[in-house]
Amino acid sequence: MAVWLKTAKPQEDRKADQLEIRKTVEGLIADVEKRGDAAVRELSERFDRWSPEHFRLSEEEIQQCIESLDEQTLHDIRFAQSQIRNFAQIQKDALQDVEQETMPGVVLGHKNIPVNSVGCYVPGGKYPMVASAHMSVLTANVAGVRRIVTCAPPFEGKPSAAIVAAQSMAGAHEIYTLGGVQAVAAMALGTESIKAVDMLVGPGNAYVAEAKRQLFGRVGIDLFAGPTETLLIVDETVDGELCATDLLGQAEHGPTSPAILLTVSEKLAKETMDEVERQLKILPTRANAEPAWREYGQVIVAESYQEMREIADEIASEHVQVMTDRDDWFLAEMSNYGALFLGPRTNVSYGDKVIGTNHTLPTLQAARYTGGLWVGKFIKTCTYQKVLTDQASVKVGEYCSRLCAIENFAGHKEQADLRVRRYIQQSP
């Protein structure tokens, strides 16, 4: 039976927090829907102290951002984008159109069709999240999306040059310096100056995530996403310093980001907890990491590797880092996770920034039913059918007629019967 050496904030308290966020977001979306650009500008002034003449950046402004960066920064962005583009292309190549004659005269198939327009949200108010531009814009580009719109909030009172450069280099068609619920609502609903998109993607804070949830249905979304989550599954093949570093490396995302240690070693658990306290004293991002650890961190000691696997699948964490003497066993046995990071040589930061897999991943146990953002999220798999011969239409029609009669669908039945009457006279 597993033992919790450290527990997190109760779910009841978290639900109360979420209810307040939901009410706030409902009002903001309604305001943008009613008043369009005027509401967007007022909300941007209120939340970001940002009200430029135009929220959309011109080609000249984009080029100025790119030219303001040093060559090493541009080189690093190009390197990261090359890895992400490469893996996205590998994924796209795995998607094939199909067409098959399933019975004489009946042809069924499907086509993989990219959505026409996508709005990509790139967080950037607290940290300039350059990597999020790669993950959404670049992947949409590889998928073949025709119109890619991006929004990122101002950073320290102006557009983040690195984010703008990454958006442009990844292939964005429209770049706006606009953040928060107002950005997401403007892209989804459209305003006088921003044409609505068909789909929203990208991570964000709790308010942005809630806005995407409320707008789902009017537009598509990539997934429901909350605060960043990380789960470490470890044994004594690693040490407390490594574990603490990897926990705090994700806790720094924000004060509500869960970081969980799951181990079979009580000794390692206690070493890690001590090391977390030591590192928090010197961590530059302590203001975010410390409350995340205090309120949402957990330390769990299981009796066996099998129990660790069961607990991990129940948690269904966004990021799961496995550092044990049997990493491939967890790869084979686990079913609920956003992304796996296997062995001490890799870590969540690699996936977040550069290695090539996408970092927009399911949270809040959504990993039970979906994976993360990938090129396929931007592609609709649409079926079609052709009936090539009279005989085939008659055969299918006779079966269809009888099945419609079972359901008392007279109109459906007549659709089938008409074909039977019309084509049976011509079939041998």
BALUMTOR-63889 format. One line per 4 residues: number of its first residue (from 1); their letters; for each residue x, y, z of C-alpha. Coordinates in steps of 0.001 Angstrom, whole numbers, always signed. Example, Ala and Ser with C-alpha at 12.3 -4.5 7.8 and 13.67 -1.06 7.14 Angstrom:
# residues 2
1> AS> +12300/-4500/+7800 | +13670/-1060/+7140
This chain:
# residues 428
1> MAVW> +0/+0/+0 | +1470/+3334/-1055 | +2250/+6011/+1531 | +2007/+9763/+874
5> LKTA> +4889/+11555/+2578 | +3582/+14831/+1166 | +66/+15653/-34 | -1320/+18409/-2226
9> KPQE> -4062/+20993/-1882 | -7495/+19291/-1598 | -9534/+18926/-4768 | -12441/+20826/-3181
13> DRKA> -10294/+23945/-2839 | -9098/+23632/-6415 | -12699/+23378/-7662 | -13626/+26571/-5823
17> DQLE> -10725/+28386/-7477 | -11783/+27095/-10901 | -15372/+28256/-10389 | -14205/+31828/-9896
21> IRKT> -12054/+31635/-13020 | -15003/+30280/-15003 | -17261/+33167/-14030 | -14611/+35745/-14891
25> VEGL> -13894/+34224/-18292 | -17595/+34006/-19192 | -17895/+37750/-18713 | -14761/+38545/-20725
29> IADV> -15804/+36384/-23677 | -19287/+37916/-23696 | -17742/+41391/-23740 | -15497/+40595/-26723
33> EKRG> -18403/+38978/-28570 | -20591/+42041/-28009 | -18134/+44896/-28502 | -15348/+43420/-30626
37> DAAV> -12223/+45533/-31025 | -13303/+48048/-28389 | -13517/+45346/-25744 | -10223/+43803/-26843
41> RELS> -8442/+47133/-26514 | -9945/+47903/-23092 | -9042/+44451/-21760 | -5513/+44701/-23131
45> ERFD> -5078/+48058/-21394 | -6539/+46657/-18171 | -4557/+43431/-17951 | -1361/+44144/-19915
49> RWSP> -1180/+47952/-19938 | -850/+47596/-23706 | -2745/+49662/-26287 | -726/+50176/-29497
53> EHFR> -2153/+51775/-32611 | -2360/+48313/-34181 | -2146/+44981/-32370 | -1090/+43249/-35594
57> LSEE> +2607/+43650/-36323 | +3664/+44900/-39736 | +6310/+43162/-41814 | +8677/+45983/-40912
61> EIQQ> +8049/+45532/-37171 | +8552/+41781/-37485 | +11849/+42293/-39304 | +13010/+44753/-36650
65> CIES> +12383/+42129/-33967 | +14374/+39539/-35890 | +17258/+41939/-36499 | +17398/+42886/-32823
69> LDEQ> +18406/+39341/-31855 | +21996/+38142/-31861 | +23079/+35462/-34291 | +23429/+32785/-31607
73> TLHD> +19812/+33254/-30550 | +18633/+33010/-34144 | +20785/+29928/-34676 | +19299/+28270/-31589
77> IRFA> +15757/+29026/-32747 | +16549/+27559/-36172 | +18006/+24432/-34571 | +14954/+23861/-32358
81> QSQI> +12595/+24459/-35261 | +14484/+22034/-37463 | +14023/+19270/-34873 | +10331/+20005/-34418
85> RNFA> +9704/+20331/-38154 | +11486/+17050/-38818 | +9421/+15060/-36316 | +6171/+16725/-37418
89> QIQK> +6965/+15735/-41008 | +7650/+12153/-39904 | +4241/+12140/-38228 | +2518/+13613/-41279
93> DALQ> +4123/+11026/-43545 | +2508/+8336/-41386 | -941/+9687/-42351 | -2089/+8194/-45627
97> DVEQ> -5171/+8731/-47754 | -6920/+5432/-48437 | -9298/+4174/-51148 | -10433/+577/-51400
101> ETMP> -13059/-1403/-53309 | -14643/-3094/-50295 | -17095/-5173/-52362 | -17667/-5327/-56128
105> GVVL> -18680/-1865/-57298 | -18380/-145/-53883 | -15408/+2139/-53229 | -14761/+3652/-49790
109> GHKN> -11983/+5990/-48814 | -10779/+8809/-46663 | -8779/+11950/-47258 | -6624/+13819/-44764
113> IPVN> -7500/+17500/-45120 | -5831/+20302/-43104 | -8128/+22803/-41427 | -8228/+26155/-43200
117> SVGC> -7310/+28518/-40355 | -5769/+28200/-36917 | -5214/+30615/-34055 | -2062/+29879/-32070
121> YVPG> -1748/+31319/-28571 | +1817/+31775/-27329 | +2187/+32553/-23593 | +4635/+35334/-22888
125> GKYP> +3567/+37664/-20106 | +5580/+36033/-17317 | +8135/+34132/-19394 | +8700/+34703/-23135
129> MVAS> +7651/+31203/-24230 | +9515/+31051/-27524 | +9152/+27280/-27697 | +5355/+27481/-27800
133> AHMS> +5598/+29304/-31113 | +7540/+26392/-32603 | +5129/+23819/-31245 | +1924/+25330/-32583
137> VLTA> +2833/+27460/-35605 | +5441/+25148/-37085 | +3316/+22035/-36637 | +325/+23743/-38264
141> NVAG> +2584/+24787/-41125 | +3788/+21231/-41704 | +160/+20055/-41634 | -654/+22455/-44488
145> VRRI> -2893/+24976/-42691 | -3513/+27895/-45080 | -3929/+30701/-42531 | -1991/+30686/-39253
149> VTCA> -2726/+33509/-36812 | -648/+34012/-33670 | -1194/+36009/-30509 | +1322/+36559/-27717
153> PPFE> +1114/+39144/-24932 | +3641/+41945/-24596 | +6716/+41154/-22515 | +8058/+43952/-20354
157> GKPS> +5977/+46533/-22188 | +6663/+45578/-25809 | +6502/+42650/-28226 | +8931/+39900/-27281
161> AAIV> +11475/+39973/-30101 | +12327/+36300/-29637 | +8686/+35214/-29743 | +7995/+37353/-32811
165> AAQS> +11061/+35936/-34561 | +10023/+32376/-33740 | +6467/+32983/-34943 | +7685/+34451/-38213
169> MAGA> +10370/+31828/-38814 | +7822/+29078/-38100 | +5513/+30403/-40819 | +2826/+32535/-39147
173> HEIY> +754/+34598/-41565 | -612/+37126/-39054 | +1218/+38081/-35850 | -524/+40016/-33069
177> TLGG> +902/+41306/-29811 | -2171/+40537/-27757 | -2580/+38320/-24726 | -5046/+36705/-22358
181> VQAV> -8693/+35817/-22758 | -9168/+38792/-25070 | -6703/+37308/-27570 | -8262/+33860/-27535
185> AAMA> -11792/+35249/-27802 | -10835/+37602/-30644 | -9315/+34762/-32671 | -12258/+32440/-32033
189> LGTE> -15126/+34888/-32455 | -13607/+37444/-34779 | -13681/+41217/-34427 | -13674/+44142/-36843
193> SIKA> -9910/+43743/-37331 | -9313/+40039/-36703 | -11002/+37446/-38894 | -12200/+34416/-36934
197> VDML> -10292/+31134/-37146 | -11543/+27551/-37273 | -9382/+26180/-34464 | -7488/+27356/-31369
201> VGPG> -4256/+25769/-30150 | -1514/+26454/-27664 | -1005/+26538/-23893 | -1760/+29402/-21529
205> NAYV> -2606/+30286/-17955 | -5749/+29121/-16173 | -7835/+31908/-17741 | -6675/+31156/-21271
209> AEAK> -7312/+27447/-20742 | -10814/+28154/-19450 | -11495/+30458/-22397 | -10576/+27677/-24822
213> RQLF> -12871/+25300/-22928 | -15797/+27712/-23163 | -15193/+28452/-26843 | -14927/+24783/-27820
217> GRVG> -17750/+23963/-30188 | -17755/+27349/-31850 | -14188/+26511/-32833 | -12095/+23402/-32496
221> IDLF> -9330/+23245/-29915 | -6229/+21118/-29566 | -7018/+19898/-26032 | -8122/+20998/-22586
225> AGPT> -5019/+22193/-20779 | -4434/+23383/-17251 | -1250/+24186/-15330 | +1888/+22250/-16240
229> ETLL> +2158/+18879/-14479 | +5133/+16600/-13944 | +5441/+13146/-12414 | +8761/+11453/-11643
233> IVDE> +8784/+7644/-11403 | +12130/+6793/-9829 | +14166/+4285/-7889 | +17645/+4350/-6365
237> TVDG> +19340/+4276/-9780 | +19144/+8095/-9447 | +19731/+10536/-6596 | +17895/+13267/-4743
241> ELCA> +19650/+16120/-6523 | +18522/+14928/-9947 | +14962/+14323/-8757 | +14653/+17691/-7010
245> TDLL> +16040/+19524/-10025 | +13539/+17866/-12339 | +10612/+18549/-9999 | +11428/+22241/-9548
249> GQAE> +12259/+22647/-13230 | +8555/+22189/-13940 | +7143/+23704/-10744 | +8623/+27032/-11827
253> HGPT> +5972/+27275/-14552 | +3565/+28715/-12013 | +2232/+28525/-8461 | -423/+25919/-9350
257> SPAI> +1813/+23479/-11254 | +1770/+20001/-9668 | +5130/+18245/-9273 | +4942/+14674/-7977
261> LLTV> +7616/+12187/-6925 | +6619/+8515/-7082 | +9184/+6005/-5878 | +9730/+2628/-4269
265> SEKL> +12475/+4065/-2054 | +11587/+5956/+1125 | +15256/+6868/+1460 | +15272/+8527/-1994
269> AKET> +11959/+10240/-1230 | +13340/+11888/+1896 | +16603/+12826/+184 | +14636/+14474/-2598
273> MDEV> +12453/+16438/-183 | +15547/+17730/+1614 | +17177/+18621/-1689 | +14065/+20500/-2846
277> ERQL> +14296/+22686/+258 | +17980/+23362/-408 | +17435/+24254/-4049 | +14447/+26484/-3327
281> KILP> +16699/+28782/-1307 | +18795/+29581/-4365 | +16383/+29078/-7290 | +15847/+32370/-9192
285> TRAN> +12252/+31359/-9990 | +11447/+30518/-6386 | +8430/+32880/-6380 | +6608/+30438/-8648
289> AEPA> +8246/+27147/-7770 | +7882/+27374/-3984 | +4088/+27828/-3802 | +3673/+25164/-6490
293> WREY> +5679/+22730/-4377 | +4037/+23696/-1083 | +451/+23559/-2361 | +550/+21049/-5214
297> GQVI> +3657/+18922/-4710 | +3315/+15291/-3666 | +5722/+12572/-2568 | +4460/+8997/-2804
301> VAES> +6262/+5828/-1723 | +4866/+2692/-3344 | +5483/-897/-2338 | +6339/-2163/-5839
305> YQEM> +7001/-1165/-9423 | +3594/-2551/-10364 | +1941/-268/-7808 | +3909/+2686/-9179
309> REIA> +2575/+1899/-12641 | -993/+1721/-11340 | -705/+5005/-9438 | +921/+6718/-12422
313> DEIA> -1895/+5673/-14756 | -4440/+6953/-12238 | -2663/+10331/-11995 | -2417/+10515/-15815
317> SEHV> +152/+13306/-15671 | +1084/+15605/-18529 | +4807/+14823/-18238 | +6036/+11507/-16866
321> QVMT> +9762/+11123/-16325 | +10870/+7530/-15705 | +14295/+6912/-14186 | +14468/+3320/-12973
325> DRDD> +16206/+30/-13657 | +13290/-961/-15936 | +12336/+2110/-18005 | +11259/+97/-21055
329> WFLA> +8863/-1906/-18876 | +7049/+1317/-18004 | +6979/+2279/-21695 | +5329/-1056/-22492
333> EMSN> +2914/-1086/-19554 | +1788/+2525/-19015 | -1271/+3872/-20833 | -2113/+7301/-19373
337> YGAL> +406/+10099/-19925 | +940/+13139/-22121 | +4578/+12354/-22889 | +7144/+9932/-21472
341> FLGP> +10771/+10815/-20815 | +12779/+7653/-20352 | +16070/+7514/-18468 | +18208/+10106/-16684
345> RTNV> +19863/+11345/-19889 | +16651/+13050/-21000 | +14211/+15283/-19137 | +11045/+17312/-19588
349> SYGD> +12988/+20458/-20445 | +14386/+18766/-23570 | +10828/+18040/-24702 | +9652/+21519/-23758
353> KVIG> +12275/+23321/-25800 | +14174/+21488/-28481 | +14275/+17716/-28902 | +11457/+17574/-31467
357> TNHT> +8341/+16180/-29791 | +5516/+18621/-29127 | +5212/+20189/-25686 | +1490/+21051/-25814
361> LPTL> +146/+18104/-23847 | -3002/+17007/-21963 | -3367/+17944/-18293 | -6038/+17455/-15609
365> QAAR> -6148/+13694/-16363 | -7100/+14300/-19999 | -4293/+11882/-20877 | -6830/+9155/-20134
369> YTGG> -8458/+9871/-23501 | -6170/+12020/-25663 | -2576/+12583/-26597 | -933/+15942/-27120
373> LWVG> -724/+18385/-29989 | +723/+16875/-33149 | +443/+17390/-36874 | -2665/+15186/-36983
377> KFIK> -4595/+17593/-34735 | -4628/+20075/-37605 | -5907/+17495/-40084 | -9457/+16245/-40586
381> TCTY> -9783/+12653/-41766 | -12880/+12786/-43962 | -14521/+9764/-45539 | -16172/+9378/-48951
385> QKVL> -17969/+6652/-50878 | -18639/+5799/-54519 | -20957/+3145/-55940 | -19775/+2267/-59438
389> TDQA> -22306/-273/-60733 | -26076/-772/-60815 | -25697/-4190/-59254 | -23786/-2793/-56287
393> SVKV> -26375/-67/-55687 | -29196/-2620/-55758 | -27419/-4972/-53376 | -26596/-2283/-50830
397> GEYC> -30044/-716/-51309 | -31927/-3913/-50501 | -30014/-4354/-47246 | -30407/-657/-46420
401> SRLC> -34165/-739/-47050 | -34732/-3601/-44627 | -32510/-2010/-41963 | -34373/+1316/-42284
405> AIEN> -37695/-511/-41835 | -36469/-1926/-38523 | -35932/+1653/-37321 | -39200/+3012/-38826
409> FAGH> -37246/+5542/-40932 | -39587/+5790/-43929 | -37652/+8594/-45627 | -34350/+6746/-45308
413> KEQA> -36035/+3592/-46647 | -37353/+5434/-49699 | -33856/+6730/-50497 | -32738/+3114/-50748
417> DLRV> -35909/+1824/-52460 | -35690/+4468/-55187 | -32225/+3217/-56149 | -33372/-397/-56068
421> RRYI> -36334/+354/-58365 | -34274/+2482/-60713 | -31207/+281/-61055 | -32636/-3236/-60742
425> QQSP> -34270/-2877/-64183 | -30846/-2197/-65677 | -28880/-4842/-63818 | -28581/-8302/-65382
